[in-house]
Amino acid sequence: MTRSGSDSVTEFRFVLPQRLEASGPPEERGLLRDSVKLLVSDRGNLVHSTFHDLPRFLRPGDVVVVNASATLAAAMDGTVDTVGPVVVHFSTELEGGDWAVEVRAPGPVSGALDSVTEGTRIRLSRGAVATLQEPWPRGSTRLWRASVDGVTDVAAELLATAGRPITYAYVHERWPLSYYQTIFGRTGGSAEMASAARPFTHPIVTDLATSGVVTAPILLHTGVSSPERGEPPIPERYEVPEHTARLINDRRAAGGRVIAVGTTVTRALETRATPDGLAVAGGGWTNLVLSAGRPARVVDGLITGWHAPGASHLMLLESVVGAAAVRRAYDEALARGYLWHEFGDSALLLRR
């Protein structure tokens, strides 16, 4: 990783070797989910471990906050008369039954199509037809608000029967939806897996509880990412339950830390955080973009995967632990051969 005249991660540039892109689940590499590598950065001090040892790096009184959103089979083949075959990524359910969608060319190396316009009709499975209405959110060059005719419930009638998990070029095979679920997923709604929680197992949760570390849920339904364009995160629906907010505030007041499992949890909690660091229950849509200019107020550390060069997620990591810690962790992960993306290795980044 290199630096260019600034300590901000926005100036970091690094080349991710193809050999460090995890192309399939660790189970297909002969590992258990919790056997992936774990790099611990505790106020900049680095320790190499494996994920099943996570409990020994946390303290009694800490709160581990998880995302209870389950992953949808949100990719589907379609046809546009003027274009030919396309792939539709169903990103987010909107009011009135519409969906935010991304229309891509088929094939492993692709991106959002520029050849679709307002009024484009996409023929889907089961006789359903999606019609593009307008860019979503306003000004977007990638996502569209689409109405879907021919089905009443898109998630239940269309995606559950004819969809498949969203994948990108580094994933070389199609894996079952079960590989894209976490043990915490209860409510379907995420276009892509909240992958920071993927290595968690029930024995790990039991070990955490035995050592005095509690887990608490939030809900944030992830939208479609933009790996080719590196755009800021799109608006996403979330909910922070009352009992989770209360638990966070009680534990923090007693000296415990709030450990967010992933960028989704961090975004939800920080959307509801007060300037003096209290968690507030509530929900809705979040447009929050965390960065050095808007540092984390509630989250004291996070468990996360490894993010691609230029990803806005790096700014979020910086908001929690600072640019120097992010830079040092990424340099070490590259040097030690950690694997990237949703099927890769993990990091525990702590600021106190």
ZAZA-171559 format. One record per residue (C-alpha): residue in one letter; residue number from 1; x, y, z; chain. Coordinates in Angstrom, 2 decimals. Example, Ala and Ser with C-alpha at 12.3 -4.5 7.8 and 13.67 -1.06 7.14 Angstrom:
% residues 2
- A	1	12.30	-4.50	7.80	A
- S	2	13.67	-1.06	7.14	A
% end
This chain:
% residues 352
- M	1	0.00	0.00	0.00	A
- T	2	1.27	3.44	-0.83	A
- R	3	0.51	6.94	0.40	A
- S	4	0.15	10.13	-1.63	A
- G	5	0.52	13.36	0.33	A
- S	6	-2.16	12.60	2.92	A
- D	7	-2.75	10.35	5.90	A
- S	8	-6.34	9.71	4.80	A
- V	9	-7.18	6.28	3.40	A
- T	10	-8.72	8.07	0.41	A
- E	11	-5.14	8.50	-0.81	A
- F	12	-4.13	4.86	-0.29	A
- R	13	-3.39	2.81	-3.37	A
- F	14	-2.57	-0.88	-3.40	A
- V	15	-2.62	-3.66	-5.93	A
- L	16	-4.51	-6.76	-4.87	A
- P	17	-2.87	-9.86	-6.40	A
- Q	18	-5.33	-12.27	-7.96	A
- R	19	-3.97	-15.06	-5.73	A
- L	20	-5.34	-13.21	-2.69	A
- E	21	-8.90	-13.08	-4.02	A
- A	22	-10.91	-15.87	-2.39	A
- S	23	-12.79	-17.45	-5.28	A
- G	24	-14.88	-19.83	-3.18	A
- P	25	-15.97	-20.64	0.37	A
- P	26	-13.36	-21.88	2.86	A
- E	27	-15.41	-25.08	3.21	A
- E	28	-14.42	-25.87	-0.38	A
- R	29	-10.77	-25.32	0.61	A
- G	30	-11.04	-27.95	3.35	A
- L	31	-11.58	-25.46	6.19	A
- L	32	-14.35	-24.83	8.67	A
- R	33	-16.05	-21.46	8.58	A
- D	34	-14.28	-20.38	11.75	A
- S	35	-10.86	-21.61	10.59	A
- V	36	-10.14	-18.57	8.41	A
- K	37	-7.28	-16.35	9.47	A
- L	38	-7.86	-13.44	11.84	A
- L	39	-5.59	-10.40	12.04	A
- V	40	-6.08	-8.51	15.30	A
- S	41	-5.12	-4.84	15.41	A
- D	42	-5.33	-3.63	19.01	A
- R	43	-4.53	0.09	18.97	A
- G	44	-2.09	-0.60	16.15	A
- N	45	-0.43	-3.69	17.69	A
- L	46	-0.85	-6.68	15.38	A
- V	47	-1.48	-10.33	16.26	A
- H	48	-2.05	-13.19	13.82	A
- S	49	-4.62	-15.79	14.83	A
- T	50	-7.60	-17.77	13.55	A
- F	51	-11.23	-16.77	13.84	A
- H	52	-12.20	-19.47	16.32	A
- D	53	-9.86	-17.76	18.81	A
- L	54	-11.88	-14.52	18.63	A
- P	55	-13.23	-14.76	22.22	A
- R	56	-9.77	-14.44	23.75	A
- F	57	-9.32	-11.00	22.19	A
- L	58	-12.51	-9.58	23.70	A
- R	59	-13.22	-8.59	27.31	A
- P	60	-16.01	-9.34	29.77	A
- G	61	-18.53	-6.52	29.38	A
- D	62	-18.03	-6.06	25.64	A
- V	63	-21.03	-6.09	23.29	A
- V	64	-20.76	-7.75	19.88	A
- V	65	-23.44	-6.28	17.60	A
- V	66	-24.55	-8.41	14.65	A
- N	67	-26.74	-7.94	11.58	A
- A	68	-29.90	-10.07	11.57	A
- S	69	-30.52	-9.58	7.84	A
- A	70	-30.50	-12.73	5.72	A
- T	71	-29.32	-12.83	2.11	A
- L	72	-31.67	-13.01	-0.86	A
- A	73	-31.02	-14.88	-4.09	A
- A	74	-30.97	-11.43	-5.68	A
- A	75	-29.46	-12.08	-9.14	A
- M	76	-31.64	-13.13	-12.06	A
- D	77	-31.25	-13.58	-15.79	A
- G	78	-33.42	-11.50	-18.07	A
- T	79	-33.79	-10.34	-21.64	A
- V	80	-34.10	-6.85	-23.12	A
- D	81	-35.38	-6.85	-26.70	A
- T	82	-32.99	-4.12	-27.86	A
- V	83	-29.97	-5.43	-25.93	A
- G	84	-30.25	-9.19	-25.51	A
- P	85	-29.46	-11.22	-22.39	A
- V	86	-28.88	-9.25	-19.18	A
- V	87	-28.44	-9.98	-15.48	A
- V	88	-30.60	-8.08	-13.03	A
- H	89	-29.40	-7.48	-9.47	A
- F	90	-32.33	-6.75	-7.16	A
- S	91	-30.84	-4.32	-4.67	A
- T	92	-33.50	-2.92	-2.38	A
- E	93	-37.25	-3.16	-1.99	A
- L	94	-38.83	0.29	-2.19	A
- E	95	-42.22	1.64	-1.20	A
- G	96	-45.19	0.56	-3.27	A
- G	97	-43.64	-2.75	-4.26	A
- D	98	-41.01	-1.25	-6.58	A
- W	99	-37.37	-2.34	-6.41	A
- A	100	-34.03	-0.66	-6.90	A
- V	101	-32.21	-2.77	-9.50	A
- E	102	-28.92	-2.85	-11.35	A
- V	103	-28.86	-4.14	-14.93	A
- R	104	-25.60	-5.77	-16.00	A
- A	105	-24.24	-7.61	-19.00	A
- P	106	-23.88	-11.37	-18.48	A
- G	107	-20.45	-12.86	-17.94	A
- P	108	-17.80	-12.84	-15.23	A
- V	109	-16.31	-9.44	-16.14	A
- S	110	-19.13	-6.96	-16.34	A
- G	111	-20.60	-3.79	-14.95	A
- A	112	-23.77	-1.76	-15.01	A
- L	113	-25.15	-1.37	-18.53	A
- D	114	-25.26	2.15	-19.95	A
- S	115	-27.55	1.07	-22.80	A
- V	116	-30.72	0.76	-20.71	A
- T	117	-32.94	3.80	-20.23	A
- E	118	-36.14	4.95	-18.62	A
- G	119	-38.93	2.72	-19.91	A
- T	120	-36.69	-0.27	-20.71	A
- R	121	-38.61	-3.52	-20.17	A
- I	122	-36.80	-6.64	-18.96	A
- R	123	-38.40	-10.05	-19.39	A
- L	124	-37.72	-12.25	-16.36	A
- S	125	-38.55	-15.76	-15.19	A
- R	126	-42.13	-16.89	-14.52	A
- G	127	-43.52	-14.35	-16.98	A
- A	128	-42.52	-11.38	-14.83	A
- V	129	-41.50	-8.10	-16.47	A
- A	130	-39.45	-5.34	-14.84	A
- T	131	-39.83	-1.82	-16.22	A
- L	132	-37.19	0.81	-15.43	A
- Q	133	-38.85	3.98	-14.12	A
- E	134	-36.10	6.42	-13.14	A
- P	135	-32.56	6.45	-11.70	A
- W	136	-32.43	5.58	-8.00	A
- P	137	-31.50	7.45	-5.98	A
- R	138	-31.91	10.57	-8.08	A
- G	139	-28.73	11.24	-10.04	A
- S	140	-27.52	7.62	-9.96	A
- T	141	-25.87	6.26	-13.10	A
- R	142	-26.04	2.65	-11.92	A
- L	143	-29.30	1.81	-10.15	A
- W	144	-32.89	2.15	-11.32	A
- R	145	-36.29	2.18	-9.67	A
- A	146	-38.21	-0.61	-11.38	A
- S	147	-41.78	-1.81	-11.23	A
- V	148	-42.24	-5.57	-11.53	A
- D	149	-45.40	-6.94	-13.13	A
- G	150	-46.55	-10.55	-13.13	A
- V	151	-45.82	-11.35	-9.47	A
- T	152	-47.22	-10.01	-6.22	A
- D	153	-44.21	-10.62	-3.96	A
- V	154	-40.88	-10.30	-5.79	A
- A	155	-38.77	-11.83	-3.01	A
- A	156	-41.06	-14.79	-2.30	A
- E	157	-42.40	-15.55	-5.78	A
- L	158	-39.50	-14.60	-8.03	A
- L	159	-36.15	-14.46	-6.24	A
- A	160	-36.81	-17.45	-4.00	A
- T	161	-37.76	-19.63	-6.97	A
- A	162	-35.60	-18.37	-9.84	A
- G	163	-32.89	-16.17	-8.34	A
- R	164	-29.30	-16.95	-7.38	A
- P	165	-26.75	-15.21	-5.14	A
- I	166	-25.06	-12.13	-6.56	A
- T	167	-21.45	-12.86	-7.52	A
- Y	168	-18.60	-10.94	-9.10	A
- A	169	-15.69	-11.86	-11.35	A
- Y	170	-13.44	-13.24	-8.61	A
- V	171	-15.98	-15.99	-7.77	A
- H	172	-15.53	-18.65	-10.43	A
- E	173	-18.44	-20.95	-9.59	A
- R	174	-22.04	-20.65	-8.52	A
- W	175	-22.44	-21.67	-4.90	A
- P	176	-25.70	-22.46	-3.06	A
- L	177	-27.44	-19.65	-1.21	A
- S	178	-26.60	-21.38	2.08	A
- Y	179	-22.96	-20.41	1.57	A
- Y	180	-24.09	-16.77	1.56	A
- Q	181	-25.95	-16.88	4.87	A
- T	182	-24.68	-16.18	8.38	A
- I	183	-25.86	-17.77	11.61	A
- F	184	-27.42	-14.43	12.62	A
- G	185	-29.62	-13.94	9.55	A
- R	186	-33.30	-14.00	10.49	A
- T	187	-35.08	-11.54	8.20	A
- G	188	-34.55	-11.76	4.45	A
- G	189	-33.74	-8.52	2.64	A
- S	190	-30.02	-8.20	1.84	A
- A	191	-28.91	-8.20	-1.78	A
- E	192	-25.43	-9.28	-0.69	A
- M	193	-24.26	-11.15	2.39	A
- A	194	-23.27	-9.20	5.49	A
- S	195	-20.08	-11.20	5.15	A
- A	196	-18.16	-10.06	8.24	A
- A	197	-20.32	-12.48	10.25	A
- R	198	-19.74	-15.46	7.97	A
- P	199	-16.97	-17.06	10.12	A
- F	200	-19.13	-17.01	13.26	A
- T	201	-20.34	-20.37	14.56	A
- H	202	-22.65	-21.25	17.42	A
- P	203	-19.73	-22.54	19.56	A
- I	204	-18.01	-19.15	19.18	A
- V	205	-21.16	-17.36	20.35	A
- T	206	-21.37	-19.74	23.31	A
- D	207	-17.72	-19.10	24.19	A
- L	208	-18.32	-15.35	24.02	A
- A	209	-21.30	-15.61	26.37	A
- T	210	-19.35	-17.80	28.79	A
- S	211	-16.61	-15.17	28.94	A
- G	212	-19.05	-12.33	29.64	A
- V	213	-19.39	-10.96	26.10	A
- V	214	-22.97	-10.51	24.91	A
- T	215	-24.31	-10.35	21.36	A
- A	216	-27.09	-8.02	20.25	A
- P	217	-28.80	-7.58	16.87	A
- I	218	-29.53	-4.72	14.52	A
- L	219	-31.08	-5.03	11.08	A
- L	220	-29.64	-3.47	7.93	A
- H	221	-30.58	-4.80	4.52	A
- T	222	-27.52	-4.42	2.29	A
- G	223	-27.89	-3.07	-1.22	A
- V	224	-25.87	-3.88	-4.31	A
- S	225	-22.22	-2.84	-4.05	A
- S	226	-20.23	-1.19	-6.82	A
- P	227	-16.92	-3.08	-7.07	A
- E	228	-16.14	-1.65	-10.51	A
- R	229	-16.87	2.00	-9.70	A
- G	230	-16.07	2.29	-5.98	A
- E	231	-19.06	4.54	-5.35	A
- P	232	-20.17	5.60	-1.87	A
- P	233	-22.70	3.27	-0.24	A
- I	234	-26.29	3.71	-1.37	A
- P	235	-29.21	4.42	0.99	A
- E	236	-30.07	1.30	2.99	A
- R	237	-32.95	0.36	5.30	A
- Y	238	-32.06	-0.32	8.91	A
- E	239	-33.42	-0.73	12.42	A
- V	240	-31.71	-0.46	15.80	A
- P	241	-33.95	-2.18	18.39	A
- E	242	-34.61	-0.57	21.76	A
- H	243	-33.08	-3.44	23.74	A
- T	244	-29.89	-3.29	21.64	A
- A	245	-29.50	0.46	22.17	A
- R	246	-30.11	0.08	25.90	A
- L	247	-27.61	-2.78	26.20	A
- I	248	-24.95	-0.80	24.32	A
- N	249	-25.37	2.24	26.54	A
- D	250	-25.36	0.21	29.76	A
- R	251	-22.28	-1.77	28.81	A
- R	252	-20.38	1.28	27.56	A
- A	253	-21.18	3.19	30.75	A
- A	254	-19.65	0.28	32.69	A
- G	255	-16.46	0.36	30.60	A
- G	256	-17.36	-2.23	27.97	A
- R	257	-16.67	-1.83	24.28	A
- V	258	-19.03	-1.97	21.32	A
- I	259	-17.70	-4.32	18.65	A
- A	260	-19.58	-4.06	15.36	A
- V	261	-19.63	-7.11	13.13	A
- G	262	-19.08	-5.49	9.78	A
- T	263	-19.54	-2.19	8.04	A
- T	264	-23.33	-2.68	7.92	A
- V	265	-23.61	-2.78	11.70	A
- T	266	-21.26	0.18	12.03	A
- R	267	-23.33	2.22	9.60	A
- A	268	-26.61	1.44	11.36	A
- L	269	-25.31	2.18	14.87	A
- E	270	-23.55	5.37	13.85	A
- T	271	-26.65	6.62	12.04	A
- R	272	-28.44	6.58	15.40	A
- A	273	-25.49	7.74	17.54	A
- T	274	-25.65	11.02	19.41	A
- P	275	-22.65	13.40	19.34	A
- D	276	-21.77	12.35	22.90	A
- G	277	-21.68	8.65	22.03	A
- L	278	-25.07	7.28	23.01	A
- A	279	-26.92	4.68	20.96	A
- V	280	-30.52	5.59	20.12	A
- A	281	-33.15	3.13	18.96	A
- G	282	-34.91	3.74	15.67	A
- G	283	-34.88	2.97	12.00	A
- G	284	-35.55	4.12	8.48	A
- W	285	-33.14	4.82	5.63	A
- T	286	-29.51	5.74	6.17	A
- N	287	-27.39	7.87	3.85	A
- L	288	-24.51	8.08	6.31	A
- V	289	-20.98	7.93	4.92	A
- L	290	-18.42	7.54	7.69	A
- S	291	-14.92	8.94	7.25	A
- A	292	-12.16	10.77	9.10	A
- G	293	-14.40	13.85	8.89	A
- R	294	-17.26	11.98	10.55	A
- P	295	-15.62	9.53	12.97	A
- A	296	-17.42	6.76	14.80	A
- R	297	-19.08	7.80	18.06	A
- V	298	-20.44	4.53	19.46	A
- V	299	-18.41	1.78	17.81	A
- D	300	-15.10	0.98	19.55	A
- G	301	-13.97	-1.75	17.19	A
- L	302	-15.16	-3.90	14.36	A
- I	303	-14.85	-7.34	12.88	A
- T	304	-14.53	-7.11	9.13	A
- G	305	-13.30	-8.76	5.99	A
- W	306	-10.70	-7.29	3.65	A
- H	307	-11.94	-4.66	1.23	A
- A	308	-10.90	-3.95	-2.34	A
- P	309	-8.63	-1.02	-3.24	A
- G	310	-10.58	2.22	-3.43	A
- A	311	-13.62	0.83	-1.61	A
- S	312	-15.57	3.35	0.47	A
- H	313	-15.46	0.77	3.26	A
- L	314	-11.83	1.78	3.90	A
- M	315	-13.08	5.24	4.89	A
- L	316	-15.44	3.61	7.37	A
- L	317	-12.58	1.60	8.90	A
- E	318	-10.61	4.83	9.22	A
- S	319	-13.53	6.43	11.05	A
- V	320	-13.25	3.77	13.76	A
- V	321	-9.52	3.10	14.23	A
- G	322	-7.74	5.82	12.25	A
- A	323	-5.79	5.83	9.00	A
- A	324	-2.48	4.63	10.44	A
- A	325	-4.02	1.47	11.92	A
- V	326	-5.88	0.70	8.69	A
- R	327	-2.75	1.21	6.62	A
- R	328	-0.61	-0.98	8.88	A
- A	329	-3.20	-3.77	8.99	A
- Y	330	-3.58	-3.81	5.21	A
- D	331	0.17	-3.79	4.64	A
- E	332	0.48	-6.78	6.98	A
- A	333	-2.43	-8.66	5.41	A
- L	334	-0.95	-8.25	1.94	A
- A	335	2.48	-9.37	3.12	A
- R	336	1.11	-12.41	4.98	A
- G	337	-1.18	-13.65	2.22	A
- Y	338	-4.58	-12.99	3.77	A
- L	339	-7.52	-13.64	1.45	A
- W	340	-9.95	-10.92	0.36	A
- H	341	-13.71	-10.66	-0.25	A
- E	342	-16.72	-12.41	1.27	A
- F	343	-15.11	-15.87	1.37	A
- G	344	-11.76	-14.61	2.62	A
- D	345	-10.07	-13.96	5.96	A
- S	346	-11.01	-11.56	8.75	A
- A	347	-9.75	-8.70	10.87	A
- L	348	-10.57	-7.46	14.36	A
- L	349	-9.76	-3.74	14.53	A
- L	350	-9.83	-2.15	18.00	A
- R	351	-9.33	1.46	19.03	A
- R	352	-9.49	0.90	22.80	A
% end
